[in-house]
């Protein structure tokens, strides 16, 4: 089974200049911050859930989402 290619769908950012990039690959979501990439837990089903995952994984609170594309 081939992996789905990741597609950039948006970014979470905050007033401190932190940016968490959000990608979608098939039914999965990926987030990245700095040099780190993270495949989100399967319970993450939409973009708003990736905000919570970014807080847990990268300890970044980024309240502003900007859609790309």
HELIX and SHEET records of a PDB file:
HELIX    1   1 UNK A   47  UNK A   58  1                                  12    
SHEET    1   A 5 UNK A  36  UNK A  39  0                                        
SHEET    2   A 5 UNK A  28  UNK A  33 -1                                        
SHEET    3   A 5 UNK A  19  UNK A  25 -1                                        
SHEET    4   A 5 UNK A   7  UNK A  13 -1                                        
SHEET    5   A 5 UNK A  64  UNK A  67 -1                                        
END                                                                             
